[in-house]
Amino acid sequence: MSWQSRVLTRVLKGTLKPLMFSGRPTPARMGLSALMLELSAGMVPVPQASFTPLKTPRGEWVEADNPGPAVILYLHGGAYIAGSPRTHRPLTAELARRCRARVLALDYRQAPEHEFPAWMDDAVAGYRFLLEEGFRPGQIILAGDSAGGNLTLVTLLRLRELGLPMPAGAVCLSPWTDMTCSYPSHRQNAHCEAMLSPAGLKRLGERHIGSNDPKNPLLSPAHADLTGLPPLMLHVGTTEILLDDARAIKRNAKRGGISLFYREWKEMPHVFHLFHLVLPEGRKALDQIAGFVKDHTS
């Protein structure tokens, strides 16, 4: 664990953690969480890239110099109540640069204005859009962090249901894979988690589940059969409350015979990749992602 990571973890614990995804999930509280995340976006520098708004599907194209044939459909995190392509520009711009890929950062529908399966429907529509634009499935990588990691996995499951061709691969960063938040790491890592409130995230999960089966794989892919999915890459920090969520996907990938590149990063905060400009571990992780994209789209 680098000294930069130790400092960042302390800062996040003292600033974002008390404000984000805590308290009762009322519309006002969810709106405040979304606003706080948007306001924090300018605190992290954005690598050089171009950002072109897209109306249908809603989102933005992110491009760096000399893009190759690969395209990444990026699904941002934010517990399905917050986040946007703008908040994740530090990450999508760097992915575009390191992976030499065009990135479509999707601005999918979220709570409280929308309910499940709105976000999944939007992600499937984003994938269909890429196919209609002439991108071959073998050129496309799905990627997402936190709730966006959940959305990456459930989108793959939905594509399988619909009989659509699978993308070349998928990348999940600190994915939230069980909305019941019942795995031991939610309790065991509560004190060392840098960003997420275990109680707050659990309440949000219960809200998103609503009257649906909490083990519905399209809500909680920790309970999914992953047979037939493309190669996956998964990163998670060992001090995250979502550690066991990631380990559940590792087990399911093995059962389903899915190719998986899995790594637990010692004492790294939630979605540490966002802070790559100050974290050497973030830069190493992004190099791994770039290698994965290259290997599976070339």
Contacts in CASP RR format, 6 or more apart in sequence:
PFRMAT RR
TARGET T0000
AUTHOR 0000-0000-0000
METHOD contacts of the structure
MODEL  1
MSWQSRVLTRVLKGTLKPLMFSGRPTPARMGLSALMLELSAGMVPVPQAS
FTPLKTPRGEWVEADNPGPAVILYLHGGAYIAGSPRTHRPLTAELARRCR
ARVLALDYRQAPEHEFPAWMDDAVAGYRFLLEEGFRPGQIILAGDSAGGN
LTLVTLLRLRELGLPMPAGAVCLSPWTDMTCSYPSHRQNAHCEAMLSPAG
LKRLGERHIGSNDPKNPLLSPAHADLTGLPPLMLHVGTTEILLDDARAIK
RNAKRGGISLFYREWKEMPHVFHLFHLVLPEGRKALDQIAGFVKDHTS
1 266 0 8 1.000
1 267 0 8 1.000
1 268 0 8 1.000
1 281 0 8 1.000
2 279 0 8 1.000
2 280 0 8 1.000
2 281 0 8 1.000
4 278 0 8 1.000
4 279 0 8 1.000
4 280 0 8 1.000
5 267 0 8 1.000
5 268 0 8 1.000
5 269 0 8 1.000
5 272 0 8 1.000
5 279 0 8 1.000
5 281 0 8 1.000
8 194 0 8 1.000
8 269 0 8 1.000
8 272 0 8 1.000
8 275 0 8 1.000
8 278 0 8 1.000
8 279 0 8 1.000
9 194 0 8 1.000
9 239 0 8 1.000
9 267 0 8 1.000
9 269 0 8 1.000
12 194 0 8 1.000
12 195 0 8 1.000
12 269 0 8 1.000
13 194 0 8 1.000
16 36 0 8 1.000
16 40 0 8 1.000
16 195 0 8 1.000
17 193 0 8 1.000
17 194 0 8 1.000
17 195 0 8 1.000
17 196 0 8 1.000
17 197 0 8 1.000
19 32 0 8 1.000
19 33 0 8 1.000
19 36 0 8 1.000
20 33 0 8 1.000
20 36 0 8 1.000
20 37 0 8 1.000
20 82 0 8 1.000
20 195 0 8 1.000
20 196 0 8 1.000
20 197 0 8 1.000
21 33 0 8 1.000
21 78 0 8 1.000
21 79 0 8 1.000
21 81 0 8 1.000
21 82 0 8 1.000
21 196 0 8 1.000
21 197 0 8 1.000
21 200 0 8 1.000
21 201 0 8 1.000
21 204 0 8 1.000
22 197 0 8 1.000
22 199 0 8 1.000
22 200 0 8 1.000
23 29 0 8 1.000
23 197 0 8 1.000
23 199 0 8 1.000
23 200 0 8 1.000
23 203 0 8 1.000
24 203 0 8 1.000
25 81 0 8 1.000
25 111 0 8 1.000
25 112 0 8 1.000
25 200 0 8 1.000
25 203 0 8 1.000
25 204 0 8 1.000
25 207 0 8 1.000
27 112 0 8 1.000
30 81 0 8 1.000
30 82 0 8 1.000
30 111 0 8 1.000
30 112 0 8 1.000
31 81 0 8 1.000
31 82 0 8 1.000
31 112 0 8 1.000
33 79 0 8 1.000
33 81 0 8 1.000
33 82 0 8 1.000
34 81 0 8 1.000
34 82 0 8 1.000
34 83 0 8 1.000
34 110 0 8 1.000
36 82 0 8 1.000
37 78 0 8 1.000
37 82 0 8 1.000
37 83 0 8 1.000
37 87 0 8 1.000
38 82 0 8 1.000
38 83 0 8 1.000
38 84 0 8 1.000
38 86 0 8 1.000
38 87 0 8 1.000
40 87 0 8 1.000
41 86 0 8 1.000
41 87 0 8 1.000
41 89 0 8 1.000
44 90 0 8 1.000
44 274 0 8 1.000
44 275 0 8 1.000
44 277 0 8 1.000
45 90 0 8 1.000
45 277 0 8 1.000
46 89 0 8 1.000
46 90 0 8 1.000
46 93 0 8 1.000
47 64 0 8 1.000
47 90 0 8 1.000
47 93 0 8 1.000
47 94 0 8 1.000
47 97 0 8 1.000
47 277 0 8 1.000
48 64 0 8 1.000
48 93 0 8 1.000
48 97 0 8 1.000
49 62 0 8 1.000
49 63 0 8 1.000
49 64 0 8 1.000
49 89 0 8 1.000
49 92 0 8 1.000
49 93 0 8 1.000
49 96 0 8 1.000
49 97 0 8 1.000
50 61 0 8 1.000
50 62 0 8 1.000
50 63 0 8 1.000
50 64 0 8 1.000
51 60 0 8 1.000
51 61 0 8 1.000
51 62 0 8 1.000
51 85 0 8 1.000
51 89 0 8 1.000
51 93 0 8 1.000
52 60 0 8 1.000
52 61 0 8 1.000
52 63 0 8 1.000
53 59 0 8 1.000
53 60 0 8 1.000
54 60 0 8 1.000
54 61 0 8 1.000
54 104 0 8 1.000
56 129 0 8 1.000
57 106 0 8 1.000
57 107 0 8 1.000
57 122 0 8 1.000
57 125 0 8 1.000
57 126 0 8 1.000
57 129 0 8 1.000
58 106 0 8 1.000
58 107 0 8 1.000
58 108 0 8 1.000
58 122 0 8 1.000
59 85 0 8 1.000
59 104 0 8 1.000
59 105 0 8 1.000
59 106 0 8 1.000
59 107 0 8 1.000
60 85 0 8 1.000
60 104 0 8 1.000
60 105 0 8 1.000
60 107 0 8 1.000
61 102 0 8 1.000
61 103 0 8 1.000
61 104 0 8 1.000
61 105 0 8 1.000
62 74 0 8 1.000
62 85 0 8 1.000
62 89 0 8 1.000
62 92 0 8 1.000
62 93 0 8 1.000
62 95 0 8 1.000
62 96 0 8 1.000
62 102 0 8 1.000
62 103 0 8 1.000
62 104 0 8 1.000
62 105 0 8 1.000
63 96 0 8 1.000
63 102 0 8 1.000
63 103 0 8 1.000
64 93 0 8 1.000
64 96 0 8 1.000
64 97 0 8 1.000
64 100 0 8 1.000
65 97 0 8 1.000
66 100 0 8 1.000
67 96 0 8 1.000
67 100 0 8 1.000
67 101 0 8 1.000
67 102 0 8 1.000
68 100 0 8 1.000
68 101 0 8 1.000
68 102 0 8 1.000
69 139 0 8 1.000
69 297 0 8 1.000
70 99 0 8 1.000
70 100 0 8 1.000
70 101 0 8 1.000
70 102 0 8 1.000
70 139 0 8 1.000
70 140 0 8 1.000
70 141 0 8 1.000
70 168 0 8 1.000
70 293 0 8 1.000
70 294 0 8 1.000
70 297 0 8 1.000
71 101 0 8 1.000
71 102 0 8 1.000
71 103 0 8 1.000
71 104 0 8 1.000
71 130 0 8 1.000
71 135 0 8 1.000
71 139 0 8 1.000
71 140 0 8 1.000
71 141 0 8 1.000
72 92 0 8 1.000
72 95 0 8 1.000
72 96 0 8 1.000
72 99 0 8 1.000
72 101 0 8 1.000
72 102 0 8 1.000
72 103 0 8 1.000
72 104 0 8 1.000
72 140 0 8 1.000
72 141 0 8 1.000
72 142 0 8 1.000
72 143 0 8 1.000
72 293 0 8 1.000
73 104 0 8 1.000
73 106 0 8 1.000
73 123 0 8 1.000
73 126 0 8 1.000
73 127 0 8 1.000
73 130 0 8 1.000
73 140 0 8 1.000
73 141 0 8 1.000
73 142 0 8 1.000
73 143 0 8 1.000
73 167 0 8 1.000
74 85 0 8 1.000
74 88 0 8 1.000
74 91 0 8 1.000
74 92 0 8 1.000
74 95 0 8 1.000
74 103 0 8 1.000
74 104 0 8 1.000
74 105 0 8 1.000
74 106 0 8 1.000
74 143 0 8 1.000
74 144 0 8 1.000
75 106 0 8 1.000
75 108 0 8 1.000
75 123 0 8 1.000
75 142 0 8 1.000
75 143 0 8 1.000
75 144 0 8 1.000
75 148 0 8 1.000
75 149 0 8 1.000
75 151 0 8 1.000
75 152 0 8 1.000
75 155 0 8 1.000
76 83 0 8 1.000
76 84 0 8 1.000
76 85 0 8 1.000
76 87 0 8 1.000
76 88 0 8 1.000
76 105 0 8 1.000
76 106 0 8 1.000
76 144 0 8 1.000
76 145 0 8 1.000
76 148 0 8 1.000
77 83 0 8 1.000
77 88 0 8 1.000
77 144 0 8 1.000
77 145 0 8 1.000
77 146 0 8 1.000
77 147 0 8 1.000
77 148 0 8 1.000
77 149 0 8 1.000
77 271 0 8 1.000
78 146 0 8 1.000
78 147 0 8 1.000
78 148 0 8 1.000
79 146 0 8 1.000
79 147 0 8 1.000
79 176 0 8 1.000
79 201 0 8 1.000
79 204 0 8 1.000
80 110 0 8 1.000
80 111 0 8 1.000
80 119 0 8 1.000
80 147 0 8 1.000
80 204 0 8 1.000
80 208 0 8 1.000
81 110 0 8 1.000
81 111 0 8 1.000
81 112 0 8 1.000
81 204 0 8 1.000
82 110 0 8 1.000
83 110 0 8 1.000
84 107 0 8 1.000
85 92 0 8 1.000
85 105 0 8 1.000
85 106 0 8 1.000
85 107 0 8 1.000
88 105 0 8 1.000
88 145 0 8 1.000
88 274 0 8 1.000
89 105 0 8 1.000
90 274 0 8 1.000
90 275 0 8 1.000
90 276 0 8 1.000
90 277 0 8 1.000
91 145 0 8 1.000
91 271 0 8 1.000
91 273 0 8 1.000
91 274 0 8 1.000
91 276 0 8 1.000
92 103 0 8 1.000
92 105 0 8 1.000
93 103 0 8 1.000
94 276 0 8 1.000
94 286 0 8 1.000
95 101 0 8 1.000
95 103 0 8 1.000
95 143 0 8 1.000
95 286 0 8 1.000
95 289 0 8 1.000
95 290 0 8 1.000
96 102 0 8 1.000
96 103 0 8 1.000
98 286 0 8 1.000
98 287 0 8 1.000
98 289 0 8 1.000
98 290 0 8 1.000
99 141 0 8 1.000
99 289 0 8 1.000
99 290 0 8 1.000
99 291 0 8 1.000
99 293 0 8 1.000
99 294 0 8 1.000
100 294 0 8 1.000
101 141 0 8 1.000
101 293 0 8 1.000
101 297 0 8 1.000
104 126 0 8 1.000
104 129 0 8 1.000
104 130 0 8 1.000
106 122 0 8 1.000
106 123 0 8 1.000
106 126 0 8 1.000
108 118 0 8 1.000
108 119 0 8 1.000
108 122 0 8 1.000
108 123 0 8 1.000
108 151 0 8 1.000
109 118 0 8 1.000
109 119 0 8 1.000
109 122 0 8 1.000
110 118 0 8 1.000
110 119 0 8 1.000
111 204 0 8 1.000
111 207 0 8 1.000
111 208 0 8 1.000
115 208 0 8 1.000
116 208 0 8 1.000
116 209 0 8 1.000
116 210 0 8 1.000
116 212 0 8 1.000
116 218 0 8 1.000
116 219 0 8 1.000
117 218 0 8 1.000
119 151 0 8 1.000
120 151 0 8 1.000
120 154 0 8 1.000
120 155 0 8 1.000
120 158 0 8 1.000
120 218 0 8 1.000
123 151 0 8 1.000
123 152 0 8 1.000
123 154 0 8 1.000
123 155 0 8 1.000
123 158 0 8 1.000
124 155 0 8 1.000
124 158 0 8 1.000
124 159 0 8 1.000
124 162 0 8 1.000
124 164 0 8 1.000
127 140 0 8 1.000
127 142 0 8 1.000
127 155 0 8 1.000
127 159 0 8 1.000
127 164 0 8 1.000
127 167 0 8 1.000
128 164 0 8 1.000
130 140 0 8 1.000
131 137 0 8 1.000
131 164 0 8 1.000
131 165 0 8 1.000
137 165 0 8 1.000
137 166 0 8 1.000
137 167 0 8 1.000
137 168 0 8 1.000
138 167 0 8 1.000
138 168 0 8 1.000
138 296 0 8 1.000
138 297 0 8 1.000
139 168 0 8 1.000
139 297 0 8 1.000
140 167 0 8 1.000
140 168 0 8 1.000
140 169 0 8 1.000
140 297 0 8 1.000
141 167 0 8 1.000
141 168 0 8 1.000
141 169 0 8 1.000
141 170 0 8 1.000
141 171 0 8 1.000
141 292 0 8 1.000
141 293 0 8 1.000
141 296 0 8 1.000
141 297 0 8 1.000
142 152 0 8 1.000
142 155 0 8 1.000
142 156 0 8 1.000
142 167 0 8 1.000
142 169 0 8 1.000
142 170 0 8 1.000
142 171 0 8 1.000
143 149 0 8 1.000
143 152 0 8 1.000
143 170 0 8 1.000
143 171 0 8 1.000
143 172 0 8 1.000
143 173 0 8 1.000
143 289 0 8 1.000
144 151 0 8 1.000
144 152 0 8 1.000
144 171 0 8 1.000
144 172 0 8 1.000
144 173 0 8 1.000
144 175 0 8 1.000
145 172 0 8 1.000
145 173 0 8 1.000
145 174 0 8 1.000
145 175 0 8 1.000
145 271 0 8 1.000
145 273 0 8 1.000
145 274 0 8 1.000
146 173 0 8 1.000
146 174 0 8 1.000
146 175 0 8 1.000
146 176 0 8 1.000
146 242 0 8 1.000
146 270 0 8 1.000
146 271 0 8 1.000
147 176 0 8 1.000
148 175 0 8 1.000
148 176 0 8 1.000
149 172 0 8 1.000
149 173 0 8 1.000
149 174 0 8 1.000
149 175 0 8 1.000
149 176 0 8 1.000
149 177 0 8 1.000
150 175 0 8 1.000
150 176 0 8 1.000
150 177 0 8 1.000
150 179 0 8 1.000
150 220 0 8 1.000
150 221 0 8 1.000
152 170 0 8 1.000
152 171 0 8 1.000
152 172 0 8 1.000
152 175 0 8 1.000
153 170 0 8 1.000
153 172 0 8 1.000
153 175 0 8 1.000
153 177 0 8 1.000
153 221 0 8 1.000
153 224 0 8 1.000
153 249 0 8 1.000
154 217 0 8 1.000
154 218 0 8 1.000
154 219 0 8 1.000
154 221 0 8 1.000
156 166 0 8 1.000
156 167 0 8 1.000
156 170 0 8 1.000
156 229 0 8 1.000
156 230 0 8 1.000
157 217 0 8 1.000
157 218 0 8 1.000
157 221 0 8 1.000
157 224 0 8 1.000
157 229 0 8 1.000
158 218 0 8 1.000
159 165 0 8 1.000
159 166 0 8 1.000
159 167 0 8 1.000
160 166 0 8 1.000
160 228 0 8 1.000
160 229 0 8 1.000
166 228 0 8 1.000
166 229 0 8 1.000
166 230 0 8 1.000
167 230 0 8 1.000
168 230 0 8 1.000
168 231 0 8 1.000
168 296 0 8 1.000
168 297 0 8 1.000
169 230 0 8 1.000
169 231 0 8 1.000
169 232 0 8 1.000
169 233 0 8 1.000
169 292 0 8 1.000
169 296 0 8 1.000
170 229 0 8 1.000
170 230 0 8 1.000
170 231 0 8 1.000
170 232 0 8 1.000
170 233 0 8 1.000
171 232 0 8 1.000
171 233 0 8 1.000
171 234 0 8 1.000
171 235 0 8 1.000
171 289 0 8 1.000
171 292 0 8 1.000
171 293 0 8 1.000
172 232 0 8 1.000
172 233 0 8 1.000
172 234 0 8 1.000
172 235 0 8 1.000
172 246 0 8 1.000
172 249 0 8 1.000
173 234 0 8 1.000
173 235 0 8 1.000
173 236 0 8 1.000
173 271 0 8 1.000
173 273 0 8 1.000
174 235 0 8 1.000
174 236 0 8 1.000
174 237 0 8 1.000
174 240 0 8 1.000
174 242 0 8 1.000
174 246 0 8 1.000
174 270 0 8 1.000
174 271 0 8 1.000
175 221 0 8 1.000
175 234 0 8 1.000
175 236 0 8 1.000
175 242 0 8 1.000
175 245 0 8 1.000
175 246 0 8 1.000
175 249 0 8 1.000
176 201 0 8 1.000
176 242 0 8 1.000
176 245 0 8 1.000
177 220 0 8 1.000
177 221 0 8 1.000
177 222 0 8 1.000
177 242 0 8 1.000
177 245 0 8 1.000
177 246 0 8 1.000
177 248 0 8 1.000
177 249 0 8 1.000
178 220 0 8 1.000
178 222 0 8 1.000
178 223 0 8 1.000
178 245 0 8 1.000
178 248 0 8 1.000
179 205 0 8 1.000
179 206 0 8 1.000
179 208 0 8 1.000
179 209 0 8 1.000
179 214 0 8 1.000
179 219 0 8 1.000
179 220 0 8 1.000
180 202 0 8 1.000
180 205 0 8 1.000
180 206 0 8 1.000
180 209 0 8 1.000
180 214 0 8 1.000
180 220 0 8 1.000
181 198 0 8 1.000
181 201 0 8 1.000
181 202 0 8 1.000
181 205 0 8 1.000
181 241 0 8 1.000
183 222 0 8 1.000
183 244 0 8 1.000
183 245 0 8 1.000
183 248 0 8 1.000
184 244 0 8 1.000
185 240 0 8 1.000
185 241 0 8 1.000
185 242 0 8 1.000
185 243 0 8 1.000
185 244 0 8 1.000
185 245 0 8 1.000
186 198 0 8 1.000
186 201 0 8 1.000
186 202 0 8 1.000
186 241 0 8 1.000
186 242 0 8 1.000
186 244 0 8 1.000
187 198 0 8 1.000
189 239 0 8 1.000
189 240 0 8 1.000
189 241 0 8 1.000
189 243 0 8 1.000
190 198 0 8 1.000
190 241 0 8 1.000
192 239 0 8 1.000
192 267 0 8 1.000
193 239 0 8 1.000
193 240 0 8 1.000
193 241 0 8 1.000
193 270 0 8 1.000
194 239 0 8 1.000
194 269 0 8 1.000
194 270 0 8 1.000
195 269 0 8 1.000
195 270 0 8 1.000
195 271 0 8 1.000
196 240 0 8 1.000
196 241 0 8 1.000
196 242 0 8 1.000
196 270 0 8 1.000
198 241 0 8 1.000
201 241 0 8 1.000
208 219 0 8 1.000
209 216 0 8 1.000
209 219 0 8 1.000
212 219 0 8 1.000
213 219 0 8 1.000
214 220 0 8 1.000
215 223 0 8 1.000
216 223 0 8 1.000
217 223 0 8 1.000
217 224 0 8 1.000
217 225 0 8 1.000
221 249 0 8 1.000
221 252 0 8 1.000
222 245 0 8 1.000
222 248 0 8 1.000
222 249 0 8 1.000
222 252 0 8 1.000
224 252 0 8 1.000
225 252 0 8 1.000
225 255 0 8 1.000
225 256 0 8 1.000
226 232 0 8 1.000
226 249 0 8 1.000
226 252 0 8 1.000
226 253 0 8 1.000
226 255 0 8 1.000
226 256 0 8 1.000
226 257 0 8 1.000
226 258 0 8 1.000
227 256 0 8 1.000
227 257 0 8 1.000
227 258 0 8 1.000
228 256 0 8 1.000
228 258 0 8 1.000
229 253 0 8 1.000
229 258 0 8 1.000
230 258 0 8 1.000
230 259 0 8 1.000
230 296 0 8 1.000
231 258 0 8 1.000
231 259 0 8 1.000
231 260 0 8 1.000
231 261 0 8 1.000
231 292 0 8 1.000
231 296 0 8 1.000
232 249 0 8 1.000
232 253 0 8 1.000
232 258 0 8 1.000
232 259 0 8 1.000
232 260 0 8 1.000
232 261 0 8 1.000
233 260 0 8 1.000
233 261 0 8 1.000
233 262 0 8 1.000
233 288 0 8 1.000
233 289 0 8 1.000
233 292 0 8 1.000
234 246 0 8 1.000
234 249 0 8 1.000
234 250 0 8 1.000
234 260 0 8 1.000
234 261 0 8 1.000
234 262 0 8 1.000
234 263 0 8 1.000
235 263 0 8 1.000
235 265 0 8 1.000
235 273 0 8 1.000
235 285 0 8 1.000
235 288 0 8 1.000
236 242 0 8 1.000
236 243 0 8 1.000
236 245 0 8 1.000
236 246 0 8 1.000
236 263 0 8 1.000
236 264 0 8 1.000
236 265 0 8 1.000
237 243 0 8 1.000
237 264 0 8 1.000
237 265 0 8 1.000
237 266 0 8 1.000
237 267 0 8 1.000
237 268 0 8 1.000
237 269 0 8 1.000
237 270 0 8 1.000
237 272 0 8 1.000
238 264 0 8 1.000
238 265 0 8 1.000
238 266 0 8 1.000
238 267 0 8 1.000
238 268 0 8 1.000
239 267 0 8 1.000
239 268 0 8 1.000
239 269 0 8 1.000
240 268 0 8 1.000
240 269 0 8 1.000
240 270 0 8 1.000
242 270 0 8 1.000
243 264 0 8 1.000
246 262 0 8 1.000
246 264 0 8 1.000
249 260 0 8 1.000
250 260 0 8 1.000
250 262 0 8 1.000
252 258 0 8 1.000
253 259 0 8 1.000
253 260 0 8 1.000
253 262 0 8 1.000
254 260 0 8 1.000
261 288 0 8 1.000
261 292 0 8 1.000
263 285 0 8 1.000
263 288 0 8 1.000
265 272 0 8 1.000
265 281 0 8 1.000
265 285 0 8 1.000
268 279 0 8 1.000
268 281 0 8 1.000
268 282 0 8 1.000
269 275 0 8 1.000
272 279 0 8 1.000
272 281 0 8 1.000
272 282 0 8 1.000
272 285 0 8 1.000
273 282 0 8 1.000
273 285 0 8 1.000
273 286 0 8 1.000
273 289 0 8 1.000
275 282 0 8 1.000
276 282 0 8 1.000
276 283 0 8 1.000
276 285 0 8 1.000
276 286 0 8 1.000
END
